[in-house]
Amino acid sequence: MAPNELELLNWLLERGLPEAKSFAHQVERIRASRWCTCGCPSISLHVEENVPTGTCSQSVISDFVGLTPDGKKCGVLLFQKAGKLILLEAYQQDPIDGTWGFPVISSLQRFEDVGQVFVKDPQTGRFIQSNSQFRKDSC
């Protein structure tokens, strides 16, 4: 993994759901591969065999929104499955053309604190704030 990806992964584990910290030991024995071809920086995470598993009943263990290095709004989600980290996913909230990077750590805020959902307006193609709210369950 690239140094900025490792830094973000550790940051998300420290500040995600309380149970996210139980996955921290996996970072030392993890590798990553590109997950998507759309231009986003999302990566699949591959934890080595025989590494102790984390404990959480939720698949999303960290959920934050922030800004890319170019100042575009985006979100980042950290997923686990069966106690192993599996995906670091980034998604755009502003239109972003081409390849883009993970959000700047100093810009990150908890999704539930921001409480905004952006959707693409099918008529204009612009992203607008939705009136719907997601209910966030914890472990």
ChimeraX attribute file (.defattr): number of C-alpha atoms within 10 A of each C-alpha:
attribute: neighborCount
match mode: 1-to-1
recipient: residues
	/A:1	14
	/A:2	8
	/A:3	8
	/A:4	13
	/A:5	17
	/A:6	16
	/A:7	12
	/A:8	17
	/A:9	17
	/A:10	18
	/A:11	14
	/A:12	24
	/A:13	20
	/A:14	17
	/A:15	17
	/A:16	19
	/A:17	19
	/A:18	14
	/A:19	20
	/A:20	25
	/A:21	18
	/A:22	17
	/A:23	22
	/A:24	18
	/A:25	14
	/A:26	19
	/A:27	19
	/A:28	11
	/A:29	12
	/A:30	18
	/A:31	16
	/A:32	18
	/A:33	12
	/A:34	12
	/A:35	15
	/A:36	13
	/A:37	9
	/A:38	11
	/A:39	12
	/A:40	21
	/A:41	20
	/A:42	25
	/A:43	19
	/A:44	17
	/A:45	22
	/A:46	17
	/A:47	19
	/A:48	14
	/A:49	10
	/A:50	7
	/A:51	16
	/A:52	14
	/A:53	19
	/A:54	20
	/A:55	17
	/A:56	22
	/A:57	15
	/A:58	18
	/A:59	17
	/A:60	22
	/A:61	24
	/A:62	25
	/A:63	21
	/A:64	23
	/A:65	27
	/A:66	24
	/A:67	22
	/A:68	20
	/A:69	14
	/A:70	11
	/A:71	12
	/A:72	16
	/A:73	19
	/A:74	24
	/A:75	21
	/A:76	24
	/A:77	20
	/A:78	23
	/A:79	21
	/A:80	23
	/A:81	16
	/A:82	13
	/A:83	19
	/A:84	23
	/A:85	25
	/A:86	19
	/A:87	21
	/A:88	24
	/A:89	19
	/A:90	22
	/A:91	17
	/A:92	21
	/A:93	21
	/A:94	17
	/A:95	13
	/A:96	16
	/A:97	9
	/A:98	8
	/A:99	10
	/A:100	18
	/A:101	18
	/A:102	22
	/A:103	26
	/A:104	17
	/A:105	18
	/A:106	8
	/A:107	14
	/A:108	18
	/A:109	16
	/A:110	16
	/A:111	19
	/A:112	14
	/A:113	9
	/A:114	11
	/A:115	12
	/A:116	16
	/A:117	15
	/A:118	17
	/A:119	17
	/A:120	15
	/A:121	12
	/A:122	8
	/A:123	6
	/A:124	8
	/A:125	10
	/A:126	13
	/A:127	16
	/A:128	15
	/A:129	12
	/A:130	12
	/A:131	9
	/A:132	11
	/A:133	10
	/A:134	10
	/A:135	8
	/A:136	9
	/A:137	9
	/A:138	12
	/A:139	13
